[in-house]
Amino acid sequence: MSFDSLGLSAELLRAISDQGYTEPTPIQRKAIPVILEGKDVMAGAQTGTGKTAGFTLPLLQRLSEKPAPKGRRPLRTLVLTPTRELAAQVAESIETYGRHLPLRSAVVFGGVKINPQIDKLRRGVDILVATPGRLLDHANQKTVDLSQVEILVLDEADRMLDMGFIHDIRKVLAMLPSNASRQNLLFSATFSSDIKQLANRLLNNPELIEVAQRNTTAERIEQVVYPVDKGRKRELLSHLIGEQNWRQVLVFTRTKHGANRLAQQLEKDGLTAAAIHGNKSQGARTRALAGFKNGDVRVLVATDIAARGLDIDQLPHVVNFELPNVPEDYVHRIGRTGRAGNEGEAISLVCIDEHKLLRDIERLLKRKIPSVVLDGYEPDPSIKAEPIQNGRNGKGGGRSSQPRKRATGGNRGKPSGNSNAPKATRKPARRKPAGAQAKPQSHRSRAGGGQEKAALLGGGYRGK
């Protein structure tokens, strides 16, 4: 089947041809005709299957078939994404495929100045790609009007819920026309009970589209586990990169501090490396990603927040330096490789502390991942497992509703177990008279990974 058979306009076919594409992917073959008919869609597809073009192409055609009224253009399509990087990726796709159409688009997310975004919105756009927090910032300043939105897209909906953005999504929905008067498209890598509840509220008689079993990984991804002691992981990683001459490697850690530390250590090993996470400025993240794509940076070290937003053509290697606490995140991490029919390799460096996490991942995948003990890096059997203190402790994290307890007794004045907390929030506790009650931490000083995640979620965390 070719794109010509999907009912797309000549302008869109020309843009597709400009990109060198000839055959649609399975999700595109199924989603494009349904969206062109104006139906609501609930679509599930593993990452890297071309779903962005699967909704971008038909929404561009639907808008072009109904020209904007004269005068100021009303906003007619809203695409919500969980992260800045994913928002930028979707916006780029809209510009690429809509280059031959008289449509205007814009993208808004946090971490950058808001005034240039306001100027562009005031000139009028047909399509807006946004992260929830920054969109609400614009709504509060009355610089965006959502009352005439005809098409709503929730991209990576499961990730938005995982990161605690359900309340922001509800606020946005309240500003839109009734769901009966608009087309609603929900794309998600997984269909949890929370996603189903959201779909029941949002969608009208949706067409269910699935192109792969839920929580599966691409068939072309070769997965392997290397058992190794925690203290020798960096040494083994450098050995693998050098021995096998990997030129482009994406490495995942649990925390931003761990990402910074690993990138610095790899640099000392003679490897060009950079870290990308929520504490980095938008400019620093953009430069790191650009350097990784063009080959100037050999190793990009990222936290889980980047797993959904990085779109790198033909990325050959993904390494789990640390396994994620949530099994589904493993699927999203390694989905950065083996994209668009290409082959890829996913390596996990697993210490004794992570054996339970590995079992959880294998249970989700319904398969055992092959394990290879490398000569010279055999785990020390005398080392005992220790609790994993850092990283994500559940599916939430974007906005924790549970305050952390202050350290007491011998731990007073020391940072808590979560080293993800910004240094500014980890101040020594003042000694109080006996019997005095310690004040709970404010929302802004709760670490738990929430600040890093929300900071990268386009303004969801407002404690800047």
ABEGO torsion letter per residue (X at the ends): XBAAAAGBBAAAAAAAAAAGBABBBAAAAAAAAAAAAGBBBBBBBBBGAGAAAAAAAAAAAAAAABBBBBEBBBBABBBBBABAAAAAAAAAAAAAAAAABBBBBBBBBBGBBAAAAAAAAAAEBABBBBBAAAAAAAAAAGABBAAABABBBBBGAAAAAAAGAAAAAAAAAAABBBAAABBBBBBBABBBAAAAAAAAAABBGBBBBBABBBGBBBAABBBBBBBBBAAAAAAAAAAAAAAAGBABBBBBBABAAAAAAAAAAAAAAGBBBBBBBAABBAAAAAAAAAAAAAGABABBBBBAAAAAABBBBGBABBBBABBBABAAAAAAAAAABGBGGBBBBBBBBBBAAAAAAAAAAAAAAGBBBBBBBBBGABBBAABBBBBBABEBBEABGABBABBBBBBBEAABGBBBABAABBAAABBBBBBBBBGBBBBBBBAAABBGGAAAAAAAAGGABABX
